[in-house]
Amino acid sequence: MSIATSEQQQVNHSNARVKLVEAYAGTGKSWLLHQEALLHSRDKILYLVYGRKAKEDAERLFSDCRHVHVRTIHGHAYACEQGQWEASQYALSSLQLLNYYRKPHCKHRQHDLAYITVEFLTYYLNTTEKDLLASYTNYLPYIEHSSRYETYVQYKYDILESSKLLLNKWLSQDIECPHDFYLKYSHISQSFQEGLAKYDRLLVDEAQDMSPIMSSALDSYDGHLIYAGDSYQSIYGFRYVQNVLKTCHPDESFILSKSFRFGNVIANFVTEYMLALVSEKYHLSGNTEVSSRIDTGSIVYNSDIQSAVIARTNSGLIQTAVDLLSQNIPFTFERDVSYIFNKLEDIWNLLLGNRVNIQDPFIKTFKVYAKFKSYIYRVEDIILISLSYIVDKYYQQMPQLIHQLREQSFRGEGIKLITVHSSKGKEYDTVYIHDDVFRSLEREVISKHHNEEEYRIMYVALTRAKKNIIFPEEHRQVILGWKNWLVGLGRTHRISFWES
């Protein structure tokens, strides 16, 4: 892209101190922020992103802008804390907390309590609340419809005590802390905010996925600030993120609605979907120079083109990989899935009673497979439930099957396999929508309590395509329109997030 659209020009020409840019999929958000940086070459600018991969992409984009400093949110917090924390992504785990529940009255709930304490601490670390008890009270409404709710209430004292013990160990640096701990600490100590104040301008990318701590820190910044992102790509509720695009109070707001990624066929299809299920104000136009299509029927995978299968779950990806393997079609996983294969082997060994061969120390704490299955369904551990399903289905073919999947994937060629959450920021010529994306969407449409994220997950999956979107044959009715699809599911009116 070399010439700015009228929408982009409005953003760059604005002198507002706080600007909000709602940028729909493929509308040139990154290019816009780069232009903003070029227009203010005398300013010291901080470009904030959430993940490491986004940081690497941003560093390449801003390689010609020496006045721009690119950091992840956690990277900024770590620098502001002068690197004093020893951190690890494994510092907060059920295994670690299991040791705190070796008590007689917790005998039959040790695994459950370990899991839900991790769950609670994840919430606590991502919010601005300092007091543990107040945070616990605020968290309960999140899980009031969960099967875990009664355990939370019954073992309140134990959960709070074990949480306090672990927080103190992190604070005293007796053990490694999770990355979210020093992020929260830097917010409480104000070092995060003081670090922001050193810059003339902030460019905040993916603002729909900021944590409450980040949002709070930005509220105190008094320099020039741009929030950019796509509210409809907010799919990280399990991290308790806050969509800053909906909570901030900008001086001026803008929308980028012209996508350069795909043509009008896909743009119109996505718009129809959004109008039917999500937002009556959404409109996306496509690139007239790009030919695109929507197709359905018996899926014939073409590994000769840049294509990807996008699934809702890891289980969906593994099943697709097995299918491709049987057809001798090359494929590769778009991200490292070694940990998935390792857990599959461990669960398989537990199923066979070969505990001595189990590598994962937490899975090894279960004496029999039946107790493990009972546990994962009680606490609703979606990841382990998904993997146990794969083990149950293919247990006679393991571990040879896992070995074959590993070997094929390591070749790094063929159709890409990726989950919706991992696909954000990526694009492919052809996208095959896995059946489990539809099944999850259908469950939410016909349920009493609509989960907004499931509607947005389909949006993310659809907008990864540049040229072709291909649906499973059983969902061919979507070609007739999303409204007709809703009627087929027994819905006669548009789903809305504010529906009672």
Summary of the structure (lengths in Angstrom):
residues: 500
radius of gyration: 23.7
end to end distance: 43.3
largest distance: 69.3
contacts: 1611
relative contact order: 0.12
helix: 53%
strand: 13%
